[in-house]
Amino acid sequence: DSGVTQTPKHLITATGQRVTLRCSPRSGDLSVYWYQQSLDQGLQFLIQYYNGEERAKGNILERFSAQQFPDLHSELNLSSLELGDSALYFCASSVDPGLSGYTFGSGTRLTVV
Amino acid sequence: GIQVEQSPPDLILQEGANSTLRCNFSDSVNNLQWFHQNPWGQLINLFYIPSGTKQNGRLSATTVATERYSLLYISSSQTTDSGVYFCAAYYGQNFVFGPGTRLSVLP
């Protein structure tokens, strides 16, 4: 157990629908990072939050949004889902990645049918 | 932005063999990590290694930051070592991942 909790582990939904992925960081970590891993592709950075505030944005679609709550858990909202959104979505947390790196959760596997 | 390259893209080994995986990055970085993604998709942190050499059992890693590369050594490979190995370079405010090396260890 890495200490980073992601739910649900698996999600199957239809095109056009909206889903919410949840991440609880390790105790003491203020930063949360979301990554997308599509089939046969590497990990693409989506967005970072630090203590409730958005810090950095990567290749995140406008249909996607995220937030970090006062208890530091984070949610990634994916709307108007398309077949191409099927992927593994990972959350990572860190106290300071420049000093100690990332710890990843086990991911949420999203299948859009 | 920074480019992170890994070689080889694919590697097939017989159990017990040794291997070296390479990661090159195009700019100076503050940190570098190696991860193993197992066949179930989990990302396991292997090393956090901005510079120098670290060892953990049969695995070791070396980062030469001034020459912008890192190496991951796997000795006496086992079938459980199969999966994809990613290096990630910390640049700006997040880690940028390489494309990975897919390792298959045959019994």
Interface residues (C-beta under 8 A of the other chain):
Chain A: S2 Y33 Y35 G42 L43 F45 Q48 R55 A56 G58 L88 F90 P97 G98 L99 S100 G101 Y102 T103 F104 S106 G107 R109
Chain B: N30 N31 Q33 F35 G41 Q42 L43 N45 Y48 F86 A88 Y90 G92 Q93 N94 F95 V96 F97 G98 P99 G100
